[in-house]
Amino acid sequence: MLLAFTPTSAALFVVVGVGLFWYFRNEKAKLSEEREKERMSQSFGRPNVGGPFSLVNCTSLPSSSEKRFTHEDLLGKWSLVYFGFTNCPDICPAELDKVTAVVDELRQSHPSLPLQPVFISVDPARDTPSTIRTYLSDFHPSFIGLIGDHQQTKSVCKAYRVYFSTPQDADPKGDYLVDHSIFVYLMDPEGRFVEAFGQVAQKEEMVDKIKHFIVEWSRHSS
């Protein structure tokens, strides 16, 4: 006997279908992030993430000579480093909003904590110091925006094991998306890699883990 396909059953079918879609999408993202973390941890001990770089500090006060920001500027502070681009339609804004919320909560519980959020552009063909300054004004006021030329961008991305696909001859006026890794990197006050938080990491998880890392680092460095 055939069952009648009523409007109610049709609506239920759609709801279940949407739920399954988002479930499998979330599971796929988790699996991808776990594989990426495993790749970053191929060597024994602390993963080899980070290294020397020198980029233009877009958020410093405009002057006749551009101010550089290097790996040495990570020393003495906890840093949350994110790679993205200002034309990103949804993922980058969501991740930067999350970083903003994490910084706000950590500074409430640790008012004297030296913590800096850092944004590094992976779209040197279109992003400029001016557009990055404007873009970051929608997020935490302490965000530091960095940019380099194509080779400098490739170098810093390689150091942080970040994948990105911006072509060197990309048209600055073109309408294209940049495929790139989606991680927030936590670096300790010695400039060493601590943790990579993927897109599925929630604010609460990040805050709890960072608090734990702060306690552990303070215990071992004292």
Contacts in CASP RR format, 6 or more apart in sequence:
PFRMAT RR
TARGET T0000
AUTHOR 0000-0000-0000
METHOD contacts of the structure
MODEL  1
MLLAFTPTSAALFVVVGVGLFWYFRNEKAKLSEEREKERMSQSFGRPNVG
GPFSLVNCTSLPSSSEKRFTHEDLLGKWSLVYFGFTNCPDICPAELDKVT
AVVDELRQSHPSLPLQPVFISVDPARDTPSTIRTYLSDFHPSFIGLIGDH
QQTKSVCKAYRVYFSTPQDADPKGDYLVDHSIFVYLMDPEGRFVEAFGQV
AQKEEMVDKIKHFIVEWSRHSS
3 9 0 8 1.000
26 200 0 8 1.000
29 199 0 8 1.000
29 200 0 8 1.000
30 200 0 8 1.000
33 183 0 8 1.000
33 198 0 8 1.000
33 199 0 8 1.000
33 200 0 8 1.000
36 181 0 8 1.000
36 183 0 8 1.000
36 196 0 8 1.000
37 196 0 8 1.000
39 161 0 8 1.000
40 47 0 8 1.000
40 49 0 8 1.000
40 161 0 8 1.000
40 196 0 8 1.000
41 47 0 8 1.000
46 192 0 8 1.000
46 193 0 8 1.000
47 193 0 8 1.000
48 193 0 8 1.000
49 159 0 8 1.000
49 160 0 8 1.000
49 161 0 8 1.000
49 185 0 8 1.000
49 193 0 8 1.000
49 196 0 8 1.000
50 71 0 8 1.000
50 159 0 8 1.000
50 160 0 8 1.000
50 185 0 8 1.000
50 187 0 8 1.000
50 191 0 8 1.000
50 193 0 8 1.000
51 71 0 8 1.000
51 159 0 8 1.000
51 160 0 8 1.000
52 70 0 8 1.000
52 71 0 8 1.000
52 159 0 8 1.000
53 70 0 8 1.000
53 71 0 8 1.000
53 152 0 8 1.000
53 155 0 8 1.000
53 156 0 8 1.000
53 159 0 8 1.000
54 68 0 8 1.000
54 69 0 8 1.000
54 70 0 8 1.000
54 71 0 8 1.000
54 152 0 8 1.000
55 68 0 8 1.000
55 69 0 8 1.000
55 70 0 8 1.000
55 120 0 8 1.000
55 146 0 8 1.000
55 147 0 8 1.000
55 148 0 8 1.000
55 152 0 8 1.000
55 156 0 8 1.000
56 66 0 8 1.000
56 67 0 8 1.000
56 68 0 8 1.000
56 69 0 8 1.000
56 129 0 8 1.000
56 146 0 8 1.000
56 147 0 8 1.000
56 148 0 8 1.000
57 66 0 8 1.000
57 67 0 8 1.000
57 68 0 8 1.000
57 69 0 8 1.000
57 144 0 8 1.000
57 145 0 8 1.000
57 146 0 8 1.000
58 128 0 8 1.000
58 129 0 8 1.000
58 130 0 8 1.000
58 132 0 8 1.000
58 133 0 8 1.000
58 136 0 8 1.000
58 145 0 8 1.000
58 146 0 8 1.000
58 147 0 8 1.000
59 132 0 8 1.000
59 133 0 8 1.000
59 136 0 8 1.000
59 143 0 8 1.000
59 144 0 8 1.000
59 145 0 8 1.000
60 67 0 8 1.000
60 69 0 8 1.000
66 129 0 8 1.000
69 144 0 8 1.000
69 145 0 8 1.000
69 146 0 8 1.000
71 191 0 8 1.000
74 118 0 8 1.000
74 187 0 8 1.000
74 191 0 8 1.000
75 189 0 8 1.000
75 190 0 8 1.000
75 191 0 8 1.000
76 114 0 8 1.000
76 189 0 8 1.000
76 190 0 8 1.000
76 191 0 8 1.000
77 114 0 8 1.000
77 115 0 8 1.000
77 116 0 8 1.000
77 189 0 8 1.000
78 113 0 8 1.000
78 114 0 8 1.000
78 115 0 8 1.000
78 116 0 8 1.000
78 186 0 8 1.000
78 187 0 8 1.000
78 188 0 8 1.000
78 189 0 8 1.000
78 210 0 8 1.000
78 214 0 8 1.000
79 115 0 8 1.000
79 116 0 8 1.000
79 117 0 8 1.000
79 118 0 8 1.000
79 185 0 8 1.000
79 186 0 8 1.000
79 187 0 8 1.000
79 191 0 8 1.000
80 99 0 8 1.000
80 102 0 8 1.000
80 103 0 8 1.000
80 115 0 8 1.000
80 116 0 8 1.000
80 117 0 8 1.000
80 118 0 8 1.000
80 184 0 8 1.000
80 185 0 8 1.000
80 186 0 8 1.000
81 118 0 8 1.000
81 120 0 8 1.000
81 160 0 8 1.000
81 184 0 8 1.000
81 185 0 8 1.000
81 186 0 8 1.000
81 187 0 8 1.000
82 92 0 8 1.000
82 95 0 8 1.000
82 96 0 8 1.000
82 99 0 8 1.000
82 117 0 8 1.000
82 118 0 8 1.000
82 119 0 8 1.000
82 120 0 8 1.000
82 183 0 8 1.000
82 184 0 8 1.000
82 185 0 8 1.000
83 119 0 8 1.000
83 120 0 8 1.000
83 121 0 8 1.000
83 122 0 8 1.000
83 157 0 8 1.000
83 160 0 8 1.000
83 162 0 8 1.000
83 164 0 8 1.000
83 180 0 8 1.000
83 181 0 8 1.000
83 183 0 8 1.000
84 92 0 8 1.000
84 119 0 8 1.000
84 120 0 8 1.000
84 121 0 8 1.000
84 122 0 8 1.000
84 123 0 8 1.000
84 178 0 8 1.000
84 180 0 8 1.000
85 92 0 8 1.000
85 121 0 8 1.000
85 122 0 8 1.000
85 123 0 8 1.000
85 126 0 8 1.000
85 127 0 8 1.000
85 166 0 8 1.000
85 178 0 8 1.000
85 180 0 8 1.000
86 92 0 8 1.000
86 121 0 8 1.000
86 123 0 8 1.000
86 126 0 8 1.000
86 127 0 8 1.000
86 131 0 8 1.000
86 132 0 8 1.000
86 135 0 8 1.000
87 123 0 8 1.000
87 126 0 8 1.000
87 127 0 8 1.000
87 177 0 8 1.000
87 178 0 8 1.000
88 177 0 8 1.000
88 178 0 8 1.000
89 177 0 8 1.000
91 182 0 8 1.000
91 199 0 8 1.000
93 138 0 8 1.000
95 182 0 8 1.000
95 184 0 8 1.000
95 199 0 8 1.000
96 119 0 8 1.000
96 136 0 8 1.000
96 139 0 8 1.000
96 143 0 8 1.000
97 139 0 8 1.000
98 184 0 8 1.000
98 203 0 8 1.000
98 206 0 8 1.000
99 117 0 8 1.000
99 139 0 8 1.000
99 140 0 8 1.000
99 184 0 8 1.000
100 117 0 8 1.000
100 139 0 8 1.000
100 140 0 8 1.000
100 143 0 8 1.000
101 203 0 8 1.000
102 203 0 8 1.000
102 206 0 8 1.000
102 207 0 8 1.000
102 210 0 8 1.000
103 115 0 8 1.000
103 117 0 8 1.000
103 140 0 8 1.000
103 142 0 8 1.000
104 140 0 8 1.000
105 203 0 8 1.000
105 207 0 8 1.000
106 113 0 8 1.000
106 115 0 8 1.000
106 207 0 8 1.000
106 210 0 8 1.000
106 211 0 8 1.000
107 113 0 8 1.000
107 115 0 8 1.000
109 211 0 8 1.000
110 211 0 8 1.000
110 214 0 8 1.000
113 214 0 8 1.000
114 189 0 8 1.000
116 142 0 8 1.000
116 144 0 8 1.000
117 139 0 8 1.000
117 140 0 8 1.000
117 142 0 8 1.000
117 143 0 8 1.000
117 144 0 8 1.000
118 143 0 8 1.000
118 144 0 8 1.000
118 145 0 8 1.000
118 146 0 8 1.000
119 132 0 8 1.000
119 136 0 8 1.000
119 143 0 8 1.000
119 144 0 8 1.000
119 145 0 8 1.000
119 146 0 8 1.000
120 145 0 8 1.000
120 146 0 8 1.000
120 147 0 8 1.000
120 153 0 8 1.000
120 156 0 8 1.000
121 127 0 8 1.000
121 132 0 8 1.000
121 145 0 8 1.000
121 146 0 8 1.000
121 147 0 8 1.000
121 148 0 8 1.000
121 153 0 8 1.000
122 153 0 8 1.000
122 157 0 8 1.000
122 162 0 8 1.000
122 164 0 8 1.000
122 166 0 8 1.000
122 178 0 8 1.000
122 180 0 8 1.000
123 166 0 8 1.000
123 170 0 8 1.000
123 178 0 8 1.000
124 147 0 8 1.000
124 148 0 8 1.000
124 149 0 8 1.000
124 150 0 8 1.000
124 152 0 8 1.000
124 153 0 8 1.000
124 166 0 8 1.000
125 150 0 8 1.000
125 166 0 8 1.000
125 167 0 8 1.000
125 170 0 8 1.000
125 171 0 8 1.000
125 172 0 8 1.000
126 170 0 8 1.000
126 172 0 8 1.000
126 174 0 8 1.000
127 147 0 8 1.000
128 147 0 8 1.000
129 147 0 8 1.000
132 145 0 8 1.000
132 147 0 8 1.000
133 145 0 8 1.000
136 143 0 8 1.000
136 145 0 8 1.000
147 153 0 8 1.000
150 166 0 8 1.000
150 168 0 8 1.000
153 164 0 8 1.000
153 166 0 8 1.000
156 162 0 8 1.000
157 163 0 8 1.000
157 164 0 8 1.000
160 185 0 8 1.000
161 181 0 8 1.000
162 180 0 8 1.000
162 181 0 8 1.000
162 183 0 8 1.000
163 179 0 8 1.000
163 180 0 8 1.000
163 181 0 8 1.000
164 178 0 8 1.000
164 179 0 8 1.000
164 180 0 8 1.000
164 181 0 8 1.000
165 178 0 8 1.000
165 179 0 8 1.000
165 180 0 8 1.000
166 178 0 8 1.000
170 176 0 8 1.000
182 198 0 8 1.000
182 199 0 8 1.000
183 196 0 8 1.000
183 197 0 8 1.000
183 198 0 8 1.000
184 196 0 8 1.000
184 197 0 8 1.000
184 198 0 8 1.000
184 201 0 8 1.000
184 206 0 8 1.000
185 193 0 8 1.000
185 195 0 8 1.000
185 196 0 8 1.000
185 197 0 8 1.000
186 193 0 8 1.000
186 194 0 8 1.000
186 195 0 8 1.000
186 196 0 8 1.000
186 197 0 8 1.000
186 210 0 8 1.000
186 213 0 8 1.000
187 193 0 8 1.000
187 194 0 8 1.000
188 194 0 8 1.000
188 213 0 8 1.000
188 217 0 8 1.000
189 217 0 8 1.000
194 213 0 8 1.000
194 217 0 8 1.000
195 209 0 8 1.000
195 210 0 8 1.000
195 213 0 8 1.000
197 205 0 8 1.000
197 206 0 8 1.000
197 209 0 8 1.000
END
